[in-house]
């Protein structure tokens, strides 16, 4: 956790000290990628825009002096994007680096670096999403089964999903936000942060809280809430079936 916070601080410092007088022109560079890619791993200090499209493409951009430090490597169905280490001595600074990736299908996305990512336009049976670095991941896509983990520091957002099952895990520090519809929402919160899922119209909710922070969920039919930490939960939807086990310091509110 300390390493993640330190990386985030370095990125923020670099952004603050960057000066237009030091920056070179922004350039765009095409990198190789093919349609086999269904899994993406993002590291380093780079923002990513990931879109669905029939024709695969990968374009990286940034300050001419630093864009070549963006690393890309495809092994079978997995594409890894990252950055080489930066020497920040003697006012050696860099502008924001960016990658734009288009692939036909996506089954897994992991961010373990520092930056902001958006995932847009995909549909499918199942997706695995993990934020293990420091930054944010925003998903604007629809899958029947969603597995998402926040193990780092930052924000994980799903907008307007239509799912049968949504499984969420928070072990880091930050916020998970979900909106849309799902038959089942299962969430395990063991970190320091919050779950904002009142915008997800779920039929059934299974909520397990062992950490610090709060949760808001919506259940139209049934809610099973297990509180063992210091956080509290608010359940919207007035479900007829309610099962609560409270062994910690938190409480459950019904609305």
LUMSE-412976 format. One record per residue (C-alpha): residue number from 1; residue in three letters; chain; x, y, z. Coordinates in nm, 2 decimals. Layout:
! residues N
<NUM; "ALA"; "A"; <X; Y; Z>>
...
END
This chain:
! residues 255
<1; "UNK"; "A"; <0.00; 0.00; 0.00>>
<2; "UNK"; "A"; <0.28; 0.24; 0.09>>
<3; "UNK"; "A"; <0.45; 0.17; -0.25>>
<4; "UNK"; "A"; <0.12; 0.25; -0.43>>
<5; "UNK"; "A"; <0.08; 0.58; -0.24>>
<6; "UNK"; "A"; <0.44; 0.67; -0.31>>
<7; "UNK"; "A"; <0.39; 0.60; -0.68>>
<8; "UNK"; "A"; <0.08; 0.82; -0.69>>
<9; "UNK"; "A"; <0.27; 1.10; -0.51>>
<10; "UNK"; "A"; <0.55; 1.08; -0.77>>
<11; "UNK"; "A"; <0.30; 1.10; -1.05>>
<12; "UNK"; "A"; <0.13; 1.40; -0.90>>
<13; "UNK"; "A"; <0.46; 1.58; -0.84>>
<14; "UNK"; "A"; <0.57; 1.52; -1.19>>
<15; "UNK"; "A"; <0.25; 1.66; -1.33>>
<16; "UNK"; "A"; <0.28; 1.97; -1.11>>
<17; "UNK"; "A"; <0.64; 2.05; -1.20>>
<18; "UNK"; "A"; <0.60; 2.00; -1.57>>
<19; "UNK"; "A"; <0.64; 2.32; -1.76>>
<20; "UNK"; "A"; <0.54; 2.40; -2.12>>
<21; "UNK"; "A"; <0.89; 2.54; -2.17>>
<22; "UNK"; "A"; <1.04; 2.20; -2.10>>
<23; "UNK"; "A"; <0.79; 2.00; -2.30>>
<24; "UNK"; "A"; <0.86; 1.89; -2.65>>
<25; "UNK"; "A"; <0.59; 1.84; -2.91>>
<26; "UNK"; "A"; <0.33; 1.57; -2.86>>
<27; "UNK"; "A"; <0.37; 1.28; -3.10>>
<28; "UNK"; "A"; <0.16; 0.97; -3.18>>
<29; "UNK"; "A"; <0.31; 0.63; -3.25>>
<30; "UNK"; "A"; <0.14; 0.31; -3.38>>
<31; "UNK"; "A"; <0.23; -0.01; -3.21>>
<32; "UNK"; "A"; <0.15; -0.37; -3.32>>
<33; "UNK"; "A"; <-0.15; -0.56; -3.19>>
<34; "UNK"; "A"; <-0.38; -0.82; -3.34>>
<35; "UNK"; "A"; <-0.73; -0.96; -3.28>>
<36; "UNK"; "A"; <-0.62; -1.24; -3.05>>
<37; "UNK"; "A"; <-0.60; -0.99; -2.76>>
<38; "UNK"; "A"; <-0.88; -1.04; -2.51>>
<39; "UNK"; "A"; <-0.68; -0.96; -2.19>>
<40; "UNK"; "A"; <-0.51; -0.63; -2.11>>
<41; "UNK"; "A"; <-0.26; -0.56; -1.83>>
<42; "UNK"; "A"; <-0.17; -0.19; -1.77>>
<43; "UNK"; "A"; <0.12; -0.08; -1.56>>
<44; "UNK"; "A"; <0.36; 0.22; -1.53>>
<45; "UNK"; "A"; <0.24; 0.58; -1.55>>
<46; "UNK"; "A"; <0.01; 0.60; -1.85>>
<47; "UNK"; "A"; <-0.36; 0.66; -1.92>>
<48; "UNK"; "A"; <-0.55; 0.42; -2.13>>
<49; "UNK"; "A"; <-0.86; 0.45; -2.35>>
<50; "UNK"; "A"; <-0.98; 0.10; -2.44>>
<51; "UNK"; "A"; <-1.26; 0.06; -2.70>>
<52; "UNK"; "A"; <-1.44; -0.21; -2.88>>
<53; "UNK"; "A"; <-1.39; -0.23; -3.25>>
<54; "UNK"; "A"; <-1.36; -0.49; -3.52>>
<55; "UNK"; "A"; <-1.02; -0.36; -3.64>>
<56; "UNK"; "A"; <-0.74; -0.39; -3.38>>
<57; "UNK"; "A"; <-0.52; -0.09; -3.33>>
<58; "UNK"; "A"; <-0.28; 0.05; -3.06>>
<59; "UNK"; "A"; <-0.17; 0.41; -3.06>>
<60; "UNK"; "A"; <0.06; 0.57; -2.79>>
<61; "UNK"; "A"; <0.11; 0.94; -2.75>>
<62; "UNK"; "A"; <0.29; 1.19; -2.54>>
<63; "UNK"; "A"; <0.60; 1.41; -2.52>>
<64; "UNK"; "A"; <0.84; 1.31; -2.80>>
<65; "UNK"; "A"; <1.12; 1.27; -2.54>>
<66; "UNK"; "A"; <0.92; 1.01; -2.34>>
<67; "UNK"; "A"; <0.67; 0.84; -2.57>>
<68; "UNK"; "A"; <0.92; 0.57; -2.65>>
<69; "UNK"; "A"; <0.93; 0.48; -2.29>>
<70; "UNK"; "A"; <0.59; 0.34; -2.32>>
<71; "UNK"; "A"; <0.63; -0.04; -2.35>>
<72; "UNK"; "A"; <0.39; -0.27; -2.53>>
<73; "UNK"; "A"; <0.41; -0.65; -2.56>>
<74; "UNK"; "A"; <0.16; -0.91; -2.68>>
<75; "UNK"; "A"; <0.19; -1.27; -2.58>>
<76; "UNK"; "A"; <-0.10; -1.47; -2.73>>
<77; "UNK"; "A"; <-0.43; -1.33; -2.60>>
<78; "UNK"; "A"; <-0.26; -1.10; -2.35>>
<79; "UNK"; "A"; <-0.14; -0.74; -2.41>>
<80; "UNK"; "A"; <0.08; -0.57; -2.16>>
<81; "UNK"; "A"; <0.12; -0.19; -2.16>>
<82; "UNK"; "A"; <0.36; -0.01; -1.93>>
<83; "UNK"; "A"; <0.64; 0.25; -1.90>>
<84; "UNK"; "A"; <1.01; 0.22; -1.84>>
<85; "UNK"; "A"; <1.14; 0.39; -1.52>>
<86; "UNK"; "A"; <1.19; 0.77; -1.53>>
<87; "UNK"; "A"; <1.49; 0.95; -1.41>>
<88; "UNK"; "A"; <1.35; 1.26; -1.23>>
<89; "UNK"; "A"; <1.68; 1.41; -1.13>>
<90; "UNK"; "A"; <1.79; 1.74; -1.27>>
<91; "UNK"; "A"; <1.43; 1.85; -1.34>>
<92; "UNK"; "A"; <1.39; 1.56; -1.58>>
<93; "UNK"; "A"; <1.01; 1.57; -1.61>>
<94; "UNK"; "A"; <0.75; 1.42; -1.85>>
<95; "UNK"; "A"; <0.41; 1.51; -1.98>>
<96; "UNK"; "A"; <0.11; 1.28; -1.95>>
<97; "UNK"; "A"; <0.15; 0.96; -2.15>>
<98; "UNK"; "A"; <-0.15; 0.80; -2.32>>
<99; "UNK"; "A"; <-0.24; 0.48; -2.50>>
<100; "UNK"; "A"; <-0.55; 0.42; -2.72>>
<101; "UNK"; "A"; <-0.64; 0.05; -2.78>>
<102; "UNK"; "A"; <-0.91; -0.10; -2.99>>
<103; "UNK"; "A"; <-0.98; -0.47; -2.99>>
<104; "UNK"; "A"; <-1.29; -0.68; -3.09>>
<105; "UNK"; "A"; <-1.33; -0.86; -2.76>>
<106; "UNK"; "A"; <-1.23; -0.82; -2.39>>
<107; "UNK"; "A"; <-1.25; -1.08; -2.11>>
<108; "UNK"; "A"; <-1.00; -0.93; -1.85>>
<109; "UNK"; "A"; <-0.85; -0.60; -1.77>>
<110; "UNK"; "A"; <-0.60; -0.53; -1.49>>
<111; "UNK"; "A"; <-0.45; -0.20; -1.39>>
<112; "UNK"; "A"; <-0.15; -0.21; -1.16>>
<113; "UNK"; "A"; <0.01; 0.12; -1.24>>
<114; "UNK"; "A"; <-0.07; 0.49; -1.19>>
<115; "UNK"; "A"; <-0.32; 0.65; -1.43>>
<116; "UNK"; "A"; <-0.68; 0.67; -1.55>>
<117; "UNK"; "A"; <-0.84; 0.40; -1.77>>
<118; "UNK"; "A"; <-1.17; 0.38; -1.95>>
<119; "UNK"; "A"; <-1.32; 0.07; -2.10>>
<120; "UNK"; "A"; <-1.61; 0.14; -2.35>>
<121; "UNK"; "A"; <-1.84; -0.05; -2.59>>
<122; "UNK"; "A"; <-1.78; -0.41; -2.50>>
<123; "UNK"; "A"; <-2.04; -0.68; -2.45>>
<124; "UNK"; "A"; <-2.00; -1.05; -2.36>>
<125; "UNK"; "A"; <-2.06; -1.33; -2.12>>
<126; "UNK"; "A"; <-1.80; -1.25; -1.86>>
<127; "UNK"; "A"; <-1.54; -0.99; -1.76>>
<128; "UNK"; "A"; <-1.28; -0.97; -1.49>>
<129; "UNK"; "A"; <-1.16; -0.62; -1.39>>
<130; "UNK"; "A"; <-0.89; -0.54; -1.13>>
<131; "UNK"; "A"; <-0.75; -0.21; -1.00>>
<132; "UNK"; "A"; <-0.44; -0.31; -0.81>>
<133; "UNK"; "A"; <-0.25; 0.02; -0.87>>
<134; "UNK"; "A"; <-0.33; 0.38; -0.80>>
<135; "UNK"; "A"; <-0.57; 0.57; -1.01>>
<136; "UNK"; "A"; <-0.91; 0.50; -1.17>>
<137; "UNK"; "A"; <-1.09; 0.25; -1.39>>
<138; "UNK"; "A"; <-1.43; 0.34; -1.56>>
<139; "UNK"; "A"; <-1.62; 0.07; -1.74>>
<140; "UNK"; "A"; <-1.89; 0.15; -1.99>>
<141; "UNK"; "A"; <-1.97; -0.20; -2.12>>
<142; "UNK"; "A"; <-2.22; -0.48; -2.07>>
<143; "UNK"; "A"; <-2.15; -0.83; -1.95>>
<144; "UNK"; "A"; <-2.37; -1.10; -1.81>>
<145; "UNK"; "A"; <-2.12; -1.19; -1.54>>
<146; "UNK"; "A"; <-1.89; -0.93; -1.38>>
<147; "UNK"; "A"; <-1.60; -0.99; -1.14>>
<148; "UNK"; "A"; <-1.43; -0.68; -1.01>>
<149; "UNK"; "A"; <-1.16; -0.62; -0.75>>
<150; "UNK"; "A"; <-1.02; -0.30; -0.60>>
<151; "UNK"; "A"; <-0.70; -0.40; -0.44>>
<152; "UNK"; "A"; <-0.51; -0.08; -0.48>>
<153; "UNK"; "A"; <-0.59; 0.29; -0.42>>
<154; "UNK"; "A"; <-0.84; 0.47; -0.63>>
<155; "UNK"; "A"; <-1.18; 0.44; -0.79>>
<156; "UNK"; "A"; <-1.35; 0.16; -0.98>>
<157; "UNK"; "A"; <-1.67; 0.26; -1.17>>
<158; "UNK"; "A"; <-1.92; 0.06; -1.37>>
<159; "UNK"; "A"; <-2.19; 0.26; -1.56>>
<160; "UNK"; "A"; <-2.52; 0.13; -1.67>>
<161; "UNK"; "A"; <-2.44; -0.24; -1.67>>
<162; "UNK"; "A"; <-2.70; -0.51; -1.75>>
<163; "UNK"; "A"; <-2.59; -0.83; -1.58>>
<164; "UNK"; "A"; <-2.71; -1.16; -1.43>>
<165; "UNK"; "A"; <-2.43; -1.15; -1.16>>
<166; "UNK"; "A"; <-2.20; -0.89; -1.02>>
<167; "UNK"; "A"; <-1.92; -0.99; -0.78>>
<168; "UNK"; "A"; <-1.72; -0.71; -0.62>>
<169; "UNK"; "A"; <-1.42; -0.72; -0.38>>
<170; "UNK"; "A"; <-1.26; -0.42; -0.21>>
<171; "UNK"; "A"; <-0.93; -0.50; -0.03>>
<172; "UNK"; "A"; <-0.76; -0.17; -0.09>>
<173; "UNK"; "A"; <-0.85; 0.19; -0.03>>
<174; "UNK"; "A"; <-1.10; 0.37; -0.24>>
<175; "UNK"; "A"; <-1.45; 0.36; -0.39>>
<176; "UNK"; "A"; <-1.64; 0.12; -0.60>>
<177; "UNK"; "A"; <-1.94; 0.27; -0.78>>
<178; "UNK"; "A"; <-2.19; 0.06; -0.98>>
<179; "UNK"; "A"; <-2.51; 0.15; -1.17>>
<180; "UNK"; "A"; <-2.75; -0.05; -1.39>>
<181; "UNK"; "A"; <-2.93; -0.38; -1.33>>
<182; "UNK"; "A"; <-2.84; -0.72; -1.21>>
<183; "UNK"; "A"; <-3.02; -1.03; -1.07>>
<184; "UNK"; "A"; <-2.75; -1.08; -0.81>>
<185; "UNK"; "A"; <-2.50; -0.85; -0.64>>
<186; "UNK"; "A"; <-2.23; -1.01; -0.42>>
<187; "UNK"; "A"; <-1.98; -0.78; -0.25>>
<188; "UNK"; "A"; <-1.70; -0.84; 0.00>>
<189; "UNK"; "A"; <-1.55; -0.53; 0.16>>
<190; "UNK"; "A"; <-1.23; -0.58; 0.36>>
<191; "UNK"; "A"; <-1.04; -0.27; 0.30>>
<192; "UNK"; "A"; <-1.08; 0.10; 0.36>>
<193; "UNK"; "A"; <-1.33; 0.25; 0.14>>
<194; "UNK"; "A"; <-1.69; 0.25; 0.02>>
<195; "UNK"; "A"; <-1.93; 0.08; -0.21>>
<196; "UNK"; "A"; <-2.19; 0.29; -0.38>>
<197; "UNK"; "A"; <-2.43; 0.05; -0.55>>
<198; "UNK"; "A"; <-2.77; 0.20; -0.48>>
<199; "UNK"; "A"; <-2.78; 0.28; -0.85>>
<200; "UNK"; "A"; <-2.76; -0.09; -0.93>>
<201; "UNK"; "A"; <-3.11; -0.23; -0.93>>
<202; "UNK"; "A"; <-3.04; -0.58; -0.80>>
<203; "UNK"; "A"; <-3.30; -0.84; -0.72>>
<204; "UNK"; "A"; <-3.08; -1.00; -0.45>>
<205; "UNK"; "A"; <-2.78; -0.87; -0.25>>
<206; "UNK"; "A"; <-2.52; -1.06; -0.05>>
<207; "UNK"; "A"; <-2.30; -0.81; 0.14>>
<208; "UNK"; "A"; <-2.01; -0.91; 0.35>>
<209; "UNK"; "A"; <-1.83; -0.63; 0.53>>
<210; "UNK"; "A"; <-1.51; -0.68; 0.74>>
<211; "UNK"; "A"; <-1.33; -0.35; 0.69>>
<212; "UNK"; "A"; <-1.37; 0.02; 0.74>>
<213; "UNK"; "A"; <-1.61; 0.23; 0.53>>
<214; "UNK"; "A"; <-1.97; 0.21; 0.43>>
<215; "UNK"; "A"; <-2.19; 0.05; 0.16>>
<216; "UNK"; "A"; <-2.51; 0.15; -0.01>>
<217; "UNK"; "A"; <-2.70; -0.11; -0.21>>
<218; "UNK"; "A"; <-3.04; -0.18; -0.37>>
<219; "UNK"; "A"; <-3.23; -0.50; -0.33>>
<220; "UNK"; "A"; <-3.58; -0.55; -0.46>>
<221; "UNK"; "A"; <-3.63; -0.90; -0.33>>
<222; "UNK"; "A"; <-3.37; -1.02; -0.08>>
<223; "UNK"; "A"; <-3.08; -0.89; 0.11>>
<224; "UNK"; "A"; <-2.82; -1.09; 0.32>>
<225; "UNK"; "A"; <-2.59; -0.86; 0.52>>
<226; "UNK"; "A"; <-2.30; -0.97; 0.73>>
<227; "UNK"; "A"; <-2.12; -0.70; 0.93>>
<228; "UNK"; "A"; <-1.80; -0.79; 1.11>>
<229; "UNK"; "A"; <-1.60; -0.46; 1.07>>
<230; "UNK"; "A"; <-1.66; -0.10; 1.16>>
<231; "UNK"; "A"; <-1.86; 0.00; 0.86>>
<232; "UNK"; "A"; <-2.24; 0.04; 0.82>>
<233; "UNK"; "A"; <-2.47; -0.04; 0.53>>
<234; "UNK"; "A"; <-2.78; 0.11; 0.38>>
<235; "UNK"; "A"; <-3.01; -0.11; 0.18>>
<236; "UNK"; "A"; <-3.26; 0.05; -0.05>>
<237; "UNK"; "A"; <-3.55; -0.12; -0.23>>
<238; "UNK"; "A"; <-3.75; -0.24; 0.07>>
<239; "UNK"; "A"; <-3.68; -0.61; 0.01>>
<240; "UNK"; "A"; <-3.92; -0.86; 0.16>>
<241; "UNK"; "A"; <-3.65; -1.10; 0.27>>
<242; "UNK"; "A"; <-3.39; -0.96; 0.51>>
<243; "UNK"; "A"; <-3.11; -1.15; 0.69>>
<244; "UNK"; "A"; <-2.86; -0.95; 0.90>>
<245; "UNK"; "A"; <-2.57; -1.07; 1.11>>
<246; "UNK"; "A"; <-2.40; -0.78; 1.29>>
<247; "UNK"; "A"; <-2.09; -0.87; 1.50>>
<248; "UNK"; "A"; <-1.90; -0.55; 1.44>>
<249; "UNK"; "A"; <-1.95; -0.19; 1.53>>
<250; "UNK"; "A"; <-2.16; -0.10; 1.23>>
<251; "UNK"; "A"; <-2.54; -0.11; 1.16>>
<252; "UNK"; "A"; <-2.78; -0.17; 0.88>>
<253; "UNK"; "A"; <-3.04; 0.08; 0.77>>
<254; "UNK"; "A"; <-3.34; 0.00; 0.55>>
<255; "UNK"; "A"; <-3.49; 0.25; 0.30>>
END
